[in-house]
Amino acid sequence: MENDQINRREFMSVSAKVTALGVASRTTLLLPRPLQAGPTPVPPSDRVRFASIGTGVEGCTIMQAALQCPGTEIVAACDLYDGRLTAAREYAKKDIVTTKDYRAILDRKDVDAVLVATPDHWHARITEDACAAGKDVYCEKPMSHTVEQAFAMVDAMQSHQRIVQVGSQCRSSIVYAQAKEIFDSGALGQVTMVEASLDRNDASGAWLYPIPPDASEQTIDWNQFLGDAPKHPFDPVRFFRWRCFRDYGEGLPGDLFVHMLTGIHYVAGITAPPRRATSMGGIFRWTENREAPDLIWTLFEYPGFCLSMRCNLNNEAPEILRFCGTKGTMEIKNDVLTFVPQNTEPKPEGYSILGWPQKLRMEYLQQWQQQHPATLPGQYRLIESAETFEAPRNYDYQVDHMNNFMESVRTRRPSVEDAVFGKNTSIACLMANYAYFEKCLTVWNESARRIQPA
């Protein structure tokens, strides 16, 4: 023990002479881009008239976001449940046209764009029909229900030269824009690992929504809801809790993974699906009337880094996205971004030389010190500072994202999150589910455009 203490003192004595570092930290409040430059209202000729196809929870949410954007007007809404059509008129605050047939929306000459907030298995059909009808499309995430649909939606966007924007709103967040700036600067060094998690702990988070008391075959167009999905007797549970069932949705990957994947693809400049994926999890708590797991943990492989992603409906925790690099760590926690540099200053080996004879130990330390002159007293070097970036209180990046869509419709500039971007994140979600349900390591075959076992 005595020799060990001496050895450590020798090491600490030399190390103290090697370098002296000062560490600073600062906090920056990020400022959103104004929705409209100047007080002049948008002229009538530049107004975007839109309709909402799907007016459930997310449909009404994005409708409200669209109405906060300058120069927008809602003219119609579509849903398959009578109660939601009433809700659409209430949120619109005027007596808009409502229908259960989305094709009637696409036939209207006063509709410039549609917001698609239906169950996932309807996204592709409505988006393709809307593009063919000359309408621009804001489509909720995940963009597609299958790989084939993802490519068909890209083709529809490109062949009809329409604006298509996918609704993963963090793509327009000022917090994620700052994260991309840090990533692109090289401050993180080589990023080899990314971690992401988004957890909930209540029935609503598990999609066990209450069923309206008037839900019936008289108030719901059940056959239209099924569409191309397998036939099934009327079941209001499937209609209102569709994310729990594979026929209509992608479960946790499609609901929550896609948000984090969007942020990662944007920040890291990813332009393709992951190479490989493997998943584990299960239905542990919310066991009634569901096929989708209430816990899923997926490991994705991208060129240059691995991504560990988790969603757990059995324990609430903040949404966290963490990029781990050789020079620093960047973490997004809700709307707060932190960057903490790693201390990569050279230092002498202290652990492994404990087994060396004292003479060799001292020679090594002295030689190391000669090769790395110590910082003189008072001459401290400041390493890169730790930084925190925060969005203003009540900042709503959903409005920013919708405003980006409306500006694309008005100006014809490309969308910030087009169908190509949405295809890549959708395929990642589908890979996670494929790996989970098939209990295998799965790969993306780009040439064959399919997901397959490794």
N, C-alpha and C positions, 0 to 999 in steps of 0.2 A: 504493500500500500504506500509506503514512504517513497519508494522509487517512482511509483506511478504519479504521486503528487509532484515530485520534482520534475518529471517529464512534462507534465501539463503546464507547470509554471514556466519551464523553458520555452514551450511552444507559445504560450500567451505573451510572454515577454517580447519575443521576436515579432509575433503577429501585431502587437500594439504599435510597433514601429513601422509596420509595413504601409498602412494607409489610415487616413482619418476622413470619414465621410460625413457630410451633412445631408439630412433628408428633409425636404420641404413637402408641404401638401397644400392644395388649394381647392376651392369649390367654385364652380362656374354655373350660373343659371342660364340655361339655354332659352333662346327667344324664338318662338314660332314665326314662320313667314306669314305676313298678313294675308288674309283671304282675298282682300281686294285692295289694290293700290289706289289711295285717294278716295274722296267722298263721292265721286261721280258714280251713279248707279249704272249697271250693265244695260245697254240699250236693248229695246225689245227684239231687234234683229239678231242679237247675240244670246238671247235667253235659251236655255236648254229645257225643253219640256220632256218630262220623263214619266214612266209608269213603273209601278212595282209589281213584279210577278212573284207572289209569295209574300204574305203579310202576317206571318207568325212573329215570334220574338225577334229574330234577327231582321226579318223583313221590315218591321216597324222601326227598328233601331236604325237601319241604314236609310230608311225613308226620312227620318228626322235629321240625320246627318246631311242628307242631300238638300233638305230644305234650309239648312243653315249656310249653304254655299251661295255666294252671290249669283244672281241671274238664273235661278232655277225655278221650275214650276211643276208640280205634280198634276197630271191630268187624268190618270186612270190607275186602277189596281185590280189584281187578279188573285184569287185564292180558291181553294176547294171546300172551305168551311165557311158557312154563312157568318158565323160570329167574327171571323177575321176580316171579312169584308166590311162589317160594321166598324170594327176597330180601325181599319184603314181610313174610312171617312172621318173618324174622330181625330186621328193623328194628322190627317191632311187639313183639318179645320175648314173643310168646305165639302160640298156635295159632288165629289168626283164620280166618274163613271166606274162601276165595278162589274166584274164578270167572273165566272168560273172557267172560262175558255181562254187560255192565253193567246190563241190565234186571233181572237177578236182584238186583243191589244196590238198585235203586230200589224193588223190591217189598218190601224188608225193613222191618218196622215199627220195628226198633231202630236205624234210621239217621236221624239228624236232618239231617245235612249231608254233602255229597260234595266231595272235592277232585278236580278234573278236570285231569289232567296228561298228556293224550293228544297225539298229533300235531294240529296246528292244524285240519286239515280235519274233525276230529271234535268240536271244541269246541261248536259251535252245537247239533248234534243232541242231544248228551248234556245240555247245559245246559237246553235247551227241555224235554226229557223229564223231567229232574230237577225243574224248577219245576212241571211238570204233576203230578208225583208227590208234591208237597208238601215237597220237600227244598230246603234252602238250598245255594248253590253257591259254592265258591271255584274260579275258573277261571284257569288259567295264561295268561300273555300270549303272543302278542297275542290279544285276546279272540276275534277272528273271522278266518276265512279269506277272506271276501268281504264286500262292502258289504251285500248283502242279508241275510246271516247276522247282521251286527251289529245291524241294525234288528229282526230277528226275536228276537234275544236280549233286547233292551230290552223288546220287547212281552211276552215270556215273563215277565220279571222283574216287570213292572208288572201284567199281567193276573192273575198268580197270587199277587201280593203276597209275593214271596220275597226273601230277601237274596241278592244276587249281588255278589261281590267279585272283581275282577281282580287277578292276581298280579304286578303290577309293584311290588316291595316298597319302593322309595324313597318311595312315597306316604306311608308310615308312619315314615319316618326322621326322627330328631330333628335331623339336619343339614339336611335339606330344609325342615323346619318352621322352623328358624332363618333359612334363606334366604328363605322366604316372608315372615317378619316384617320382614326388612330391605327386601325389595322393596316390601312394602305401606307401609312407613314413608316412602317417597319419597326415601330417602337416595341412591338411584342416579340420581335425576333422570329424564330422559326416556330410556328404554331403546329404542334403535333397532336393536341388533344383538345376537344371541345366537350363540355358537359351542359346538359339542359334538363330542366325539370319544371313541371307545372302540375300541382296537386290540388285536390279538392276533398271536402269531407262533409257532404250533405246530399240529400236526395235530389235536389235540383242539379247539382254538379254531376250526378250520375244519370241525368236525363229522365228521372222518374217524375215527370211533370203531372200536375193534377189534370184530370179529364173534365172538360166542361160538361155540366149536367145536361145540356141539350144536344150532346154529340149523338148523332144517329145517322142512318142511311138517308134520312130526309134532309139533313143539314150538311152532309158531307158527300162529295162525289167520289165514292170509294173506287170505282173502276178507273177513273181518270188518275187517281193517286197511284194505283198499281202500275199503270203504264206497261212497260216491257218486263216488269218484275213478275215472278211466279204468281199465279192466281192464288188467292187466299180469301176465305170468308171475311165479311166485314169485321173489323177489329179496331176499335178506337185506340187501344193501347199501341198498336202498330202505327196508327196514323199520327198520334201526338208524341210518341216516344220512339220515333223511327230510327234514331241513332243507335238504339240497342240492337238493331237487326241488320244482318249483312245484306239483305235484299235491297236496302234503301240507303245505307250509309257505311262509313268506314270507322265507326267507333272512336276510340281515343286518338288514333293517328289522324283521322280525318277532322276531328273536332279541335284537338289541342296540339298534337305534334306539328301540324301544318303551320301554325303560327311561329313556332320556334324554328322550324326548318326555313321558313321565309326569311326570318332574321339572319340565320346563319348563311344561307345562300347569298343574301344581299351583302352582308358585311364582308364575307370571304370571297365574293366574286365567283361563286359556284354557278356553272352554266350547264350542268348535266346531272342526272340522277346519281345517287351513290353507287359504288361498284358492287358492294355486298351488304347484306343485313342479316341479323339473327335476332330473334325475340324470345322472351319468356314472360310469363305472367299468369293470370287466371281470373276466375270469378270467385272472389273470396267472401264478399259481404253482400253485394246487391244481387242476389241470386234469382229473383223472381222475374220472369218474362224478359229474358235478355240472352243474346248470343255474344255480344261484345264483352271483352274482359273489363273488370274494374281496376286492374293493374296491368300495365304492360311496360316492359323495359327492353329497349332495342339498342343494339350496337351497330352503327353504320360505319362503313369504310369508304372514305373519300380519298382522292389523290393527295397524299401529304399528311393527312390526319385521320384520326378516328373520332367518332361522335357517339357519346353515351347519352341516350335520351329516355326520360321516364315520365309517365303519368300515373298517378295513384289516386283513386277516388276514396281512399280510406283514411287519409290523414292530410289535413290542410297544411300547405307550405307555400311561401312566395314563389312566383315565377322567377326562375334564375337561368341565365345564359352566361356561361363562363368560357372564355378563350384562354388557353394556357400555352404561353410561349416561352422560349428560352430566355427572353429578356424581360418579360413582364406578364402580368395576369390582368385581363380585362373582364369585368363582370357587369352584366345588366340585371338589376333586381327591380322588377316592376318598372318604374320610370326613372330610376337612378342608375347612372353609369359610373363605375369606378375603374381607374387604371392604377395598378401598383407595380412599380418596376422591381425586377429581381436584382439583387446585389450580385453582379457578375464580375466584381473586382477580383483580380488574381490574388490568391493567398497560399501560403505554404501548406503542404500536407501536414496534418497533425495527428491523424488517427493511425494510419498504417505504419508510421515510423516508430510507434511505441515499442515495436518488437526489435528495433535496431539497437546495436550497441551505442552507448552514449557518445563515443567519439564520432561515429558515422552520423549520428543524429545531429550533433552540433555542426559538423562540417556541411551537412545538407542545408540546415537553416541559415548558416552564415553565407553560403554560396547563393541561396535563394535571395537573401536580403541584398547582396551585392548586385544581383541581376534586377532587383526591383527596389530601387532606392526609396527610403521612407519619406513620407510627406513631412516637411519641416513644420515645427510648431507654429500655429497660426495660419498655416497655408492649407486650409481644408478645401476639398473639392466637392462641389455639390452634385450629387447624382441626379438623374431625371426625377422630377418630383412626382409624388403620388397625386392623382387628380380625381375629383368627383364632379360629375355633370348631372344636373337635375333639371327636369322639365318643370315649368310653372305649375302651381297648384291648379287643379281643374283642367289641365291640358288634355285635350281629346284628339288623339291622332287619328281617330276614325273620321273626324270632320276633315282633317288634312288629306286623308287618303281619298275621300269622296270628292274633295275639291280638286285634287289632281286629276281624277277621272273627268269631272265636268270641264276642266280646262283642256284636257285632251280632246273631248268631244267638240269643244268650241274652236280650238286652234288646229286640230288634226295632228298635233304632235303625238309621238308614240306614247303609249301608256307606261307608267313606271313599273307596272307588274302585269305584263301582257300574258297571252295564252302560252307562249313558250316558257316563260318563267313558271306559270302555273302547272304546266305539264311536268316539269322536273320535280316540283314539290309533291304533286299528286302521286307520281310514280314512287317517290320515297315512302309516302304513306302506305301505298299499296304493297310495297315490299315488306314493310313492317308487319302488316296483317298477314301476308302470305307466309312469312317466316313463322308467325305465331300459330296460325291455324294448321299449317302443314308440318309444324315442328321440325323445321329444317333450316340450314344455312341457305340463303337465297342470293342470286346474283342478277344483275341487270344485263341483258343481252341486247346491246344497242343495235347491232346489225339485224337481228330478228325482231326487234321492237317487242320484247317480251320479258317477263319475270320468270325465272326458272330455278330449280334446285341447283346448288353448287355441284 
